């Protein structure tokens, strides 16, 4: 009995370690994310008795990616191909994992938030590159924020945005009173990522519009904030020299300048545009895993807006949806369909939140979220588990909600 408890604890801690700290280096190979989770997930999939249709869609896309990789047996292609298996494997085991080990998972989630915060604080005040040798691609610059357990400040900030959504959905209100301010603190004051801060503001806006249904109030608040910042913009820029203040100034003066002058903004929007342009230009034909740099070079004149200042990088596509559509073509739509199908079904018990989750997750997945990150699957798994709990709570109604059949 004690041996079984010990093995269960090891299993729980190992799974949580791999999904909460995906960029910590645990292998000599440059995989970008931890391979341990995939290995354990593949073994766990043997016990799955039923495959919901969203898993069929995601698995079909992953198998298609594997087929494409067979025509390009480079390490880049194999690593990219492996990334397509992370989402279906995460959704195959994590919903049941959270449901079975709910209390332990929630405790480890809160502990993880504090650990990300602790490392971020240490890097911010003492050594900005502390533990960077143990984190895949850990890097920053003097004027940017810190990266904690992520490769760079933008990834740190976006990871915390996902933590915010997961915590808000999964943890109790009492716990979130403490946790959510700490997450927002990390986004704004430690990562200092304009992309993450903008995502946070947009998500709050979605919440006010779709959940609270205060469209007019949101519009008035936005207008007043814009006028206030416009009036004080010169004073703010002169007295505060942080990077995102400068970006905010650009946004107020002329929003186009945010993407023309800022290296990060130019690069991020450029990747979204280029990947979607490639998908539409070739009528949904797949491009595979190694053709993106050549595509950028070929159509550099069309992408001149994003490359005139030598900001546009042509290595890896920095957009979750853009990667799916450019590399897999029309088959990549299966991933987008599966994600949105999960969101729609999981909000059947609370339709006023449906548009919030659709808008929030689809907006985030346009951004540079790595395809191999388990955070996307973790967010969707959280929706599945919480919707299952809501279904049980409402089962006593005269007209019960549709049964949640999303659990593998």
C-alpha positions as CSV (number, residue, x, y, z in Angstrom):
1,X,0.0,0.0,0.0
2,X,2.8,2.4,0.9
3,X,4.6,1.6,-2.3
4,X,1.5,2.4,-4.3
5,X,1.1,5.7,-2.6
6,X,4.8,6.5,-3.2
7,X,4.5,5.7,-6.9
8,X,1.4,7.8,-7.2
9,X,3.2,10.7,-5.6
10,X,6.1,10.3,-7.9
11,X,3.8,10.2,-10.9
12,X,1.9,13.4,-9.7
13,X,5.1,15.3,-9.0
14,X,6.7,14.3,-12.3
15,X,3.7,15.3,-14.4
16,X,3.3,18.6,-12.6
17,X,7.1,19.3,-13.0
18,X,7.0,18.7,-16.7
19,X,3.9,20.9,-17.4
20,X,4.6,23.7,-14.9
21,X,8.3,24.1,-15.9
22,X,8.4,23.0,-19.6
23,X,11.5,25.0,-20.5
24,X,13.8,23.6,-17.8
25,X,16.5,21.5,-19.5
26,X,16.3,17.8,-18.6
27,X,17.9,16.3,-21.7
28,X,21.1,16.9,-23.7
29,X,19.0,17.4,-26.9
30,X,17.9,20.9,-28.0
31,X,14.2,20.0,-27.9
32,X,13.0,23.3,-26.5
33,X,10.6,21.6,-24.2
34,X,10.9,18.7,-21.8
35,X,10.7,15.3,-23.6
36,X,9.8,13.4,-20.3
37,X,6.2,14.5,-20.4
38,X,5.7,13.1,-23.9
39,X,7.3,9.8,-23.0
40,X,5.1,9.3,-20.0
41,X,2.0,10.6,-21.8
42,X,2.5,8.0,-24.6
43,X,2.7,5.2,-22.0
44,X,-0.4,6.5,-20.3
45,X,-2.4,6.6,-23.5
46,X,-2.4,2.9,-23.6
47,X,-5.1,2.9,-20.9
48,X,-7.4,5.2,-22.8
49,X,-10.7,3.4,-23.6
50,X,-12.4,6.1,-25.7
51,X,-11.2,8.8,-27.9
52,X,-13.4,11.9,-28.1
53,X,-13.7,13.5,-31.5
54,X,-11.4,16.4,-30.6
55,X,-8.6,13.8,-29.9
56,X,-9.3,12.3,-33.3
57,X,-8.9,15.7,-35.0
58,X,-5.7,16.5,-33.1
59,X,-4.2,13.0,-33.6
60,X,-4.9,13.2,-37.4
61,X,-3.0,16.5,-37.6
62,X,-0.1,15.0,-35.6
63,X,0.0,11.9,-37.8
64,X,0.0,14.1,-40.9
65,X,2.9,16.1,-39.4
66,X,4.8,12.9,-38.9
67,X,4.2,12.0,-42.5
68,X,5.5,15.4,-43.6
69,X,8.6,14.9,-41.4
70,X,9.4,11.6,-43.2
71,X,10.2,13.7,-46.3
72,X,12.6,15.9,-44.3
73,X,14.5,13.9,-41.8
74,X,16.3,16.8,-40.3
75,X,16.4,17.5,-36.5
76,X,14.4,20.6,-37.1
77,X,11.7,18.7,-38.8
78,X,11.6,15.9,-36.2
79,X,11.4,18.5,-33.4
80,X,8.6,20.4,-35.1
81,X,6.8,17.1,-35.8
82,X,7.0,16.1,-32.1
83,X,5.4,19.4,-31.1
84,X,2.2,18.4,-32.8
85,X,1.8,15.4,-30.5
86,X,2.0,17.5,-27.3
87,X,-1.5,18.9,-27.4
88,X,-3.4,15.6,-28.1
89,X,-1.2,13.8,-25.5
90,X,-1.9,16.5,-22.9
91,X,-5.6,16.3,-23.5
92,X,-5.5,12.5,-23.5
93,X,-4.2,12.3,-19.9
94,X,-4.3,15.6,-18.1
95,X,-8.2,16.0,-17.7
96,X,-8.4,12.6,-15.9
97,X,-5.1,13.4,-14.0
98,X,-6.6,16.7,-12.6
99,X,-9.8,15.0,-11.7
100,X,-8.0,12.1,-10.0
101,X,-5.4,14.2,-8.1
102,X,-7.3,17.5,-7.8
103,X,-6.1,18.6,-4.3
104,X,-2.5,17.7,-5.0
105,X,-2.6,19.4,-8.4
106,X,-4.0,22.6,-7.0
107,X,-1.4,22.8,-4.3
108,X,1.4,22.2,-6.8
109,X,-0.1,24.9,-9.1
110,X,-0.1,27.5,-6.3
111,X,3.5,26.4,-5.3
112,X,4.5,26.7,-9.0
113,X,3.2,30.3,-9.1
114,X,5.2,31.2,-6.0
115,X,8.3,29.5,-7.4
116,X,8.1,31.4,-10.7
117,X,7.7,34.6,-8.7
118,X,10.6,33.8,-6.4
119,X,13.0,33.2,-9.3
120,X,11.7,36.3,-11.1
121,X,12.3,38.5,-8.1
122,X,15.8,37.1,-7.6
123,X,16.7,37.7,-11.2
124,X,15.1,41.2,-11.1
125,X,17.1,42.4,-8.0
126,X,20.3,40.3,-7.9
127,X,21.3,38.4,-11.1
128,X,19.2,38.7,-14.3
129,X,20.8,35.6,-15.7
130,X,20.5,33.4,-12.6
131,X,19.9,29.7,-13.6
132,X,19.9,30.6,-17.3
133,X,22.1,27.7,-18.1
134,X,19.4,25.3,-16.9
135,X,16.6,27.0,-19.0
136,X,16.2,26.4,-22.7
137,X,17.3,29.6,-24.4
138,X,17.1,31.8,-21.2
139,X,17.9,35.3,-22.3
140,X,17.1,39.0,-21.8
141,X,18.5,42.5,-22.2
142,X,19.2,45.4,-19.9
143,X,16.0,47.3,-20.7
144,X,13.7,44.2,-20.8
145,X,12.3,42.3,-17.9
146,X,13.5,39.0,-16.4
147,X,12.6,35.5,-17.7
148,X,12.3,33.3,-14.6
149,X,11.8,29.7,-15.8
150,X,11.0,30.8,-19.4
151,X,13.3,31.4,-22.4
152,X,12.7,35.2,-22.4
153,X,10.5,37.9,-20.8
154,X,7.7,37.6,-23.4
155,X,7.4,33.9,-22.8
156,X,7.4,34.5,-19.0
157,X,4.6,37.1,-19.3
158,X,2.5,34.9,-21.6
159,X,3.0,31.9,-19.4
160,X,1.6,34.0,-16.5
161,X,-1.4,35.0,-18.6
162,X,-2.2,31.3,-19.0
163,X,-1.6,30.7,-15.3
164,X,-4.1,33.6,-14.6
165,X,-6.8,31.9,-16.7
166,X,-6.1,28.5,-15.3
167,X,-6.1,29.7,-11.7
168,X,-9.3,31.8,-12.2
169,X,-11.1,28.7,-13.5
170,X,-9.7,26.0,-11.2
171,X,-8.8,27.6,-7.8
172,X,-11.2,28.8,-5.2
173,X,-12.1,32.5,-4.8
174,X,-10.3,32.6,-1.5
175,X,-7.0,31.3,-3.0
176,X,-7.3,33.6,-6.0
177,X,-7.5,36.7,-3.8
178,X,-3.8,36.0,-3.1
179,X,-2.7,34.2,-6.3
180,X,-4.1,36.5,-9.1
181,X,-2.5,39.7,-7.8
182,X,0.9,37.9,-7.7
183,X,0.4,36.7,-11.3
184,X,-0.5,40.2,-12.5
185,X,2.6,41.5,-10.6
186,X,4.8,39.1,-12.5
187,X,3.3,40.1,-15.8
188,X,3.6,43.8,-15.3
189,X,6.7,44.3,-13.1
190,X,8.9,41.3,-13.7
191,X,8.4,40.2,-17.3
192,X,7.7,43.8,-18.4
193,X,6.6,42.3,-21.7
194,X,4.4,44.7,-23.6
195,X,2.9,41.7,-25.5
196,X,1.9,40.0,-22.2
197,X,0.6,43.3,-20.7
198,X,-1.4,44.0,-23.8
199,X,-2.8,40.4,-23.7
200,X,-3.8,40.9,-20.0
201,X,-5.6,44.2,-20.8
202,X,-7.4,42.7,-23.7
203,X,-8.5,39.7,-21.7
204,X,-9.8,42.0,-18.9
205,X,-11.6,43.9,-21.7
206,X,-13.2,40.7,-22.9
207,X,-14.3,39.9,-19.4
208,X,-16.0,43.3,-18.9
209,X,-17.7,43.1,-22.3
210,X,-18.7,39.4,-22.6
211,X,-19.2,38.3,-18.9
212,X,-20.1,41.6,-17.2
213,X,-21.8,42.9,-20.3
214,X,-20.7,46.4,-19.7
215,X,-19.8,47.5,-23.2
216,X,-20.6,51.1,-22.7
217,X,-18.6,51.3,-19.5
218,X,-15.6,49.6,-21.2
219,X,-15.8,52.1,-24.0
220,X,-15.9,55.1,-21.7
221,X,-13.0,53.7,-19.6
222,X,-10.9,53.1,-22.7
223,X,-11.7,56.6,-24.0
224,X,-10.9,58.3,-20.6
225,X,-7.7,56.3,-20.2
226,X,-6.6,57.2,-23.8
227,X,-7.3,60.9,-23.3
228,X,-5.5,60.9,-19.9
229,X,-2.4,59.2,-21.3
230,X,-2.5,61.4,-24.3
231,X,-2.4,64.5,-22.1
232,X,0.3,63.2,-19.8
233,X,2.3,61.3,-22.4
234,X,5.3,63.7,-22.7
235,X,5.6,63.9,-18.9
236,X,5.4,60.1,-18.5
237,X,8.0,59.5,-21.2
238,X,10.4,62.1,-19.8
239,X,10.2,60.8,-16.2
240,X,9.8,57.0,-16.7
241,X,12.2,55.2,-18.9
242,X,11.0,51.6,-18.9
243,X,10.5,49.9,-22.2
244,X,6.7,49.4,-22.0
245,X,6.2,53.1,-21.2
246,X,8.0,53.9,-24.4
247,X,5.8,51.5,-26.3
248,X,2.7,52.9,-24.6
249,X,3.8,56.4,-25.8
250,X,4.2,55.0,-29.4
251,X,0.7,53.5,-29.2
252,X,-0.8,56.8,-28.1
253,X,1.1,59.0,-30.6
254,X,0.5,56.7,-33.6
255,X,-0.5,53.0,-33.2
256,X,1.3,52.1,-36.5
257,X,4.6,53.2,-34.9
258,X,4.2,50.4,-32.4
259,X,4.8,47.9,-35.2
260,X,7.2,50.0,-37.3
261,X,9.7,51.1,-34.7
262,X,9.5,48.4,-32.0
263,X,11.6,45.4,-32.8
264,X,9.4,42.9,-30.8
265,X,6.1,44.2,-31.9
266,X,7.2,44.3,-35.6
267,X,8.5,40.8,-35.3
268,X,5.4,39.3,-33.6
269,X,2.9,40.9,-36.0
270,X,5.1,40.0,-38.9
271,X,5.1,36.3,-38.1
272,X,1.3,36.3,-37.8
273,X,0.9,38.1,-41.2
274,X,3.5,36.0,-43.0
275,X,2.2,32.6,-41.8
276,X,-1.4,33.4,-42.7
277,X,-0.4,35.0,-46.0
278,X,1.5,31.8,-46.9
279,X,-1.5,29.6,-46.0
280,X,-3.9,31.7,-48.1
281,X,-1.5,32.3,-51.0
282,X,-1.0,28.6,-51.6
283,X,-4.6,27.7,-51.1
284,X,-4.1,25.8,-47.9
285,X,-1.3,23.6,-49.2
286,X,1.2,22.4,-46.5
287,X,4.7,23.9,-46.5
288,X,6.4,21.5,-44.2
289,X,8.9,22.4,-41.5
290,X,11.9,23.8,-43.3
291,X,10.5,26.1,-45.9
292,X,9.6,29.2,-43.8
293,X,13.0,31.0,-44.1
294,X,13.0,30.5,-47.9
295,X,9.4,31.7,-48.1
296,X,10.3,34.9,-46.2
297,X,13.2,35.5,-48.6
298,X,11.0,35.0,-51.6
299,X,8.3,37.3,-50.5
300,X,10.4,39.9,-48.7
301,X,9.0,42.8,-50.7
302,X,5.4,41.9,-49.7
303,X,6.6,41.7,-46.1
304,X,8.6,44.9,-46.4
305,X,6.6,46.6,-43.6
306,X,7.8,44.0,-41.2
307,X,11.4,43.8,-42.4
308,X,12.5,47.3,-43.5
309,X,14.2,47.9,-40.2
310,X,15.8,44.4,-40.2
311,X,13.6,43.4,-37.3
312,X,11.8,40.5,-39.0
313,X,13.3,37.1,-38.1
314,X,12.7,34.2,-40.4
315,X,13.6,31.2,-38.2
316,X,10.7,29.7,-36.3
317,X,7.1,30.9,-36.8
318,X,6.1,32.8,-33.7
319,X,2.4,32.2,-33.8
320,X,0.6,29.0,-32.6
321,X,-2.2,29.2,-35.2
322,X,0.2,30.6,-37.8
323,X,2.5,27.5,-37.3
324,X,-0.4,25.1,-37.7
325,X,-1.7,26.7,-40.9
326,X,1.6,27.4,-42.6
327,X,3.2,24.0,-41.9
328,X,0.2,21.7,-42.2
329,X,-1.9,23.7,-44.5
330,X,-5.6,22.9,-44.5
331,X,-5.0,19.9,-42.1
332,X,-3.9,22.5,-39.5
333,X,-7.5,23.7,-39.4
334,X,-8.3,20.5,-37.6
335,X,-6.3,21.8,-34.6
336,X,-8.2,25.1,-34.6
337,X,-11.5,23.3,-35.0
338,X,-10.7,20.9,-32.1
339,X,-9.7,23.7,-29.7
340,X,-12.8,25.8,-30.5
341,X,-15.1,22.7,-30.2
342,X,-13.7,22.0,-26.7
343,X,-14.4,25.6,-25.7
344,X,-17.9,25.7,-27.1
345,X,-18.8,22.4,-25.5
346,X,-17.3,23.2,-22.1
347,X,-19.2,26.5,-21.9
348,X,-22.6,24.9,-22.6
349,X,-23.5,25.2,-18.9
350,X,-22.5,28.9,-18.8
351,X,-23.1,30.4,-22.2
352,X,-22.5,34.0,-21.1
353,X,-18.8,32.9,-20.7
354,X,-18.6,31.2,-24.1
355,X,-17.6,34.4,-26.1
356,X,-15.1,35.3,-23.4
357,X,-13.2,32.0,-23.6
358,X,-13.5,31.9,-27.4
359,X,-12.1,35.5,-27.8
360,X,-9.4,35.1,-25.1
361,X,-7.9,31.7,-26.2
362,X,-8.1,32.4,-29.9
363,X,-6.4,35.8,-29.4
364,X,-3.7,34.2,-27.3
365,X,-3.1,31.5,-29.8
366,X,-2.3,34.0,-32.5
367,X,0.7,35.0,-30.4
368,X,4.1,33.3,-30.0
369,X,2.9,30.4,-27.9
370,X,5.1,27.4,-28.6
371,X,3.3,24.5,-30.3
372,X,5.1,22.1,-28.0
373,X,4.1,23.9,-24.8
374,X,1.8,21.9,-22.5
375,X,0.1,25.1,-21.3
376,X,-2.4,25.2,-24.1
377,X,-3.5,21.6,-23.3
378,X,-3.5,22.4,-19.6
379,X,-5.8,25.3,-20.1
380,X,-8.2,23.2,-22.2
381,X,-8.0,20.3,-19.8
382,X,-9.0,22.8,-17.0
383,X,-12.1,23.8,-19.0
384,X,-13.0,20.1,-19.5
385,X,-12.6,19.2,-15.8
386,X,-14.5,22.3,-14.5
387,X,-17.3,21.9,-17.0
388,X,-17.6,18.2,-15.9
389,X,-18.0,19.5,-12.3
390,X,-20.6,22.0,-13.3
391,X,-22.5,19.3,-15.2
392,X,-22.7,17.3,-12.0
393,X,-23.9,20.3,-9.9
394,X,-26.7,21.0,-12.4
395,X,-27.8,17.4,-12.8
396,X,-30.7,17.9,-10.5
397,X,-32.3,20.5,-12.8
398,X,-35.6,19.7,-14.6
399,X,-33.8,20.1,-17.9
400,X,-30.2,19.0,-17.3
401,X,-27.4,20.3,-19.4
402,X,-25.8,18.1,-22.1
403,X,-23.5,15.4,-20.7
404,X,-19.8,16.2,-20.8
405,X,-18.3,13.5,-23.0
406,X,-15.0,15.2,-23.4
407,X,-13.1,13.2,-20.8
408,X,-11.0,10.5,-22.4
